Amino acid sequence: MFHKVAIIGGGAAAATLVSELLERRTSRPLHLDWYAGGPEAGRGIAYGTPSAQHLLNVRAASMGMFVSKPGGFLEYAQAIDPSVKGSDFLPRRLYGDFLRSRVEQALKNAGSFGHDVNVLPFTADSLVPSAEGVAIGYGDGESHAEAAVLAIGSLPPRPLPGVEDAAIASGRYVVDPWPFLANAVPDDRPLRVLVIGLGLTAVDVLLELSARWPNAHFDALSRHGKLPEPHLATASAPADDGGELVDSMRDDPNIRTWLRRLREATTNAEDWRTVIDGLRPHTQSLWRDLPRAERARFLRHARWAWERARHRMPPEVTAKIEALEQAGRLTRGRGRMRSVHLSLDGALDVARVAAGGVDVVQSYDIVIQTVGLNTDTQRTEHPLIRQLVIGGHVTPDSLGLGLKAEPNGQLHDGNDRPRSNLFAIGSLLRGALWESTAIPEIRKQAQALANLLLADDKHR
Ligand SMILES: Cc1cc2nc3c(=O)[nH]c(=O)nc-3n(C[C@H](O)[C@H](O)[C@H](O)COP(=O)(O)OP(=O)(O)OC[C@H]3O[C@@H](n4cnc5c(N)ncnc54)[C@H](O)[C@@H]3O)c2cc1C
């Protein structure tokens, strides 16, 4: 086993792995350095929101932190409010409280297993892996570990092509919606707001800002102008184990065939969601068998339809968004943003290619970009990832899906060979696994990675 491990990152993935490691008895005590990047270790971006409007998009019964206890979150929530049901979509901030309480418990228990842990509220700025271990640079300090795990979530969003620097410098073009939402103050002016993208982050932005800005009008633009699909009010079990569909997909790993098979299966199902949910346990292995050219085809042609069907909205959220549309406060449009220019009067002129290839220019007071997770490690400003890539310590995924890695999280070195002492968990593994961001996937990765890190040498 590794006796000294560094974990880099302050979100749910790091919290889950730390807890998995500290709650085990090992042949020798473990020393853990947790570079949490800030004081509230464990919440990360998704569960750091203070807003009661921001709900989990996974039912309470499925949000447990550990594979061995999938109902753990439901128990926690019911201890606070016995009327909570397993099918409820609860506030994300409550989930953040749950993560914090579980981590605090694990930190407290660590001593009884002989483990020793430092929670460091710093970001790790550099990692240099070698045969002897990993050197970790932070601020003016340096430390060493036998192995390190990157649990840094997705990368900071980058401005879309066509956005002028002046538009960004004006503060009216928002590249990262989360800090903006955290600081947006109530405003009753008749603001004209454009949201680019129509996924779950856009939905969060629309719910929050429409409440704080009661006289604002929102346009939302995406390639297809469609919202995420809604969940059913009650959970429906997968139609079957998906075996026949999965086998037929495995037999012919190409996207055209897969889409045809999926269309057939969803047409024949009582509810299409049961087919998509039935695929979930197989998605990672199907992805692994997909040749690179087919992965690229999926990203070009099927990704957004998959995201809409797979990452759905709770029914109460759907109702709120529909109410905004019916009240005339939200207009959805199809098209592609071409450019954003800061005009002399201080507004943003947005040119977009609308349906039929026609160019349309419209003025907005604020434009907010919500275009999904960024995992492009070749083009990021994230200091640690830049250092790792430029130093040739890792290999970027060539489709922009994180870092090249083994399915167990072992990162590849600059020559695309698996490293024995540098690992990742979560979004950086999208290239290896595709589905690698939600709690049900993360808790499985955390359990498997803890097994690997603590395994006797002969088993590793
Ligand atoms: C808005 C939103 C809602 C979501 N809702 C759900 C849901 O309902 N259910 C579900 O299952 N999943 C949901 N997800 C998926 C979500 O990504 C995961 O559940 C989980 O939050 C991912 O955690 P993470 O630790 O991998 O990443 P993050 O939460 O992004 O945490 C990573 C942390 O690492 C820190 N960090 C970065 N670099 C460094 C460094 N160099 N040193 C130290 N720290 C660093 C970052 O600042 C950040 O705090 C949601 C995601 C988002 C964005």
The ligand as an SDF file (V2000), in Angstrom:
LIG
                    3D

 53 58  0  0  0  0  0  0  0  0999 V2000
  -24.3650   22.8680  -10.8530 C   0  0  0  0  0  0  0  0  0  0  0  0
  -24.1360   21.4080  -10.7320 C   0  0  0  0  0  0  0  0  0  0  0  0
  -25.1170   20.5790  -10.2010 C   0  0  0  0  0  0  0  0  0  0  0  0
  -24.9010   19.2200  -10.0800 C   0  0  0  0  0  0  0  0  0  0  0  0
  -25.8840   18.4450   -9.5260 N   0  0  0  0  0  0  0  0  0  0  0  0
  -25.6480   17.1230   -9.3510 C   0  0  0  0  0  0  0  0  0  0  0  0
  -26.6340   16.2720   -8.7300 C   0  0  0  0  0  0  0  0  0  0  0  0
  -27.7130   16.7260   -8.3820 O   0  0  0  0  0  0  0  0  0  0  0  0
  -26.3370   14.9720   -8.5550 N   0  0  0  0  0  0  0  0  0  0  0  0
  -25.1480   14.4360   -8.9600 C   0  0  0  0  0  0  0  0  0  0  0  0
  -24.9230   13.2420   -8.7580 O   0  0  0  0  0  0  0  0  0  0  0  0
  -24.2110   15.2100   -9.5640 N   0  0  0  0  0  0  0  0  0  0  0  0
  -24.4390   16.5180   -9.7660 C   0  0  0  0  0  0  0  0  0  0  0  0
  -23.4880   17.3020  -10.3660 N   0  0  0  0  0  0  0  0  0  0  0  0
  -22.2490   16.6720  -10.8180 C   0  0  0  0  0  0  0  0  0  0  0  0
  -21.1190   17.0980   -9.9040 C   0  0  0  0  0  0  0  0  0  0  0  0
  -20.0980   17.5130  -10.7710 O   0  0  0  0  0  0  0  0  0  0  0  0
  -20.6490   16.0370   -8.9450 C   0  0  0  0  0  0  0  0  0  0  0  0
  -21.7230   15.5260   -8.2120 O   0  0  0  0  0  0  0  0  0  0  0  0
  -19.6010   16.5410   -7.9470 C   0  0  0  0  0  0  0  0  0  0  0  0
  -19.9590   17.7650   -7.4130 O   0  0  0  0  0  0  0  0  0  0  0  0
  -18.2530   16.6390   -8.5860 C   0  0  0  0  0  0  0  0  0  0  0  0
  -17.3560   16.8810   -7.5500 O   0  0  0  0  0  0  0  0  0  0  0  0
  -15.8250   17.0760   -7.8170 P   0  0  0  0  0  0  0  0  0  0  0  0
  -15.1820   17.0230   -6.4900 O   0  0  0  0  0  0  0  0  0  0  0  0
  -15.3600   16.1350   -8.8540 O   0  0  0  0  0  0  0  0  0  0  0  0
  -15.6980   18.5250   -8.4800 O   0  0  0  0  0  0  0  0  0  0  0  0
  -15.9440   19.9910   -7.8950 P   0  0  0  0  0  0  0  0  0  0  0  0
  -17.2060   20.0830   -7.1560 O   0  0  0  0  0  0  0  0  0  0  0  0
  -15.7560   20.9100   -9.0490 O   0  0  0  0  0  0  0  0  0  0  0  0
  -14.7700   20.2020   -6.8440 O   0  0  0  0  0  0  0  0  0  0  0  0
  -13.4250   20.3430   -7.1980 C   0  0  0  0  0  0  0  0  0  0  0  0
  -12.7910   21.3080   -6.2410 C   0  0  0  0  0  0  0  0  0  0  0  0
  -11.3810   21.2550   -6.3780 O   0  0  0  0  0  0  0  0  0  0  0  0
  -10.8570   22.5690   -6.2820 C   0  0  0  0  0  0  0  0  0  0  0  0
   -9.5600   22.6610   -6.9530 N   0  0  0  0  0  0  0  0  0  0  0  0
   -9.3000   22.8760   -8.2710 C   0  0  0  0  0  0  0  0  0  0  0  0
   -7.9670   22.9380   -8.4680 N   0  0  0  0  0  0  0  0  0  0  0  0
   -7.3630   22.7500   -7.2730 C   0  0  0  0  0  0  0  0  0  0  0  0
   -6.0060   22.7020   -6.8550 C   0  0  0  0  0  0  0  0  0  0  0  0
   -4.9940   22.8900   -7.7060 N   0  0  0  0  0  0  0  0  0  0  0  0
   -5.7550   22.4960   -5.5390 N   0  0  0  0  0  0  0  0  0  0  0  0
   -6.7780   22.3210   -4.6630 C   0  0  0  0  0  0  0  0  0  0  0  0
   -8.0830   22.3720   -5.0080 N   0  0  0  0  0  0  0  0  0  0  0  0
   -8.3790   22.5730   -6.3050 C   0  0  0  0  0  0  0  0  0  0  0  0
  -11.9270   23.4230   -6.9460 C   0  0  0  0  0  0  0  0  0  0  0  0
  -11.8310   24.7450   -6.5350 O   0  0  0  0  0  0  0  0  0  0  0  0
  -13.2060   22.7500   -6.4630 C   0  0  0  0  0  0  0  0  0  0  0  0
  -13.6360   23.2850   -5.2350 O   0  0  0  0  0  0  0  0  0  0  0  0
  -23.6850   18.6630  -10.5080 C   0  0  0  0  0  0  0  0  0  0  0  0
  -22.6950   19.5100  -11.0450 C   0  0  0  0  0  0  0  0  0  0  0  0
  -22.9150   20.8650  -11.1570 C   0  0  0  0  0  0  0  0  0  0  0  0
  -21.8280   21.7450  -11.7210 C   0  0  0  0  0  0  0  0  0  0  0  0
  1  2  1  0
  2  3  1  0
  2 52  2  0
  3  4  2  0
  4  5  1  0
  4 50  1  0
  5  6  2  0
  6  7  1  0
  6 13  1  0
  7  8  2  0
  7  9  1  0
  9 10  1  0
 10 11  2  0
 10 12  1  0
 12 13  2  0
 13 14  1  0
 14 15  1  0
 14 50  1  0
 15 16  1  0
 16 17  1  0
 16 18  1  0
 18 19  1  0
 18 20  1  0
 20 21  1  0
 20 22  1  0
 22 23  1  0
 23 24  1  0
 24 25  2  0
 24 26  1  0
 24 27  1  0
 27 28  1  0
 28 29  2  0
 28 30  1  0
 28 31  1  0
 31 32  1  0
 32 33  1  0
 33 34  1  0
 33 48  1  0
 34 35  1  0
 35 36  1  0
 35 46  1  0
 36 37  1  0
 36 45  1  0
 37 38  2  0
 38 39  1  0
 39 40  1  0
 39 45  2  0
 40 41  1  0
 40 42  2  0
 42 43  1  0
 43 44  2  0
 44 45  1  0
 46 47  1  0
 46 48  1  0
 48 49  1  0
 50 51  2  0
 51 52  1  0
 52 53  1  0
M  END
$$$$
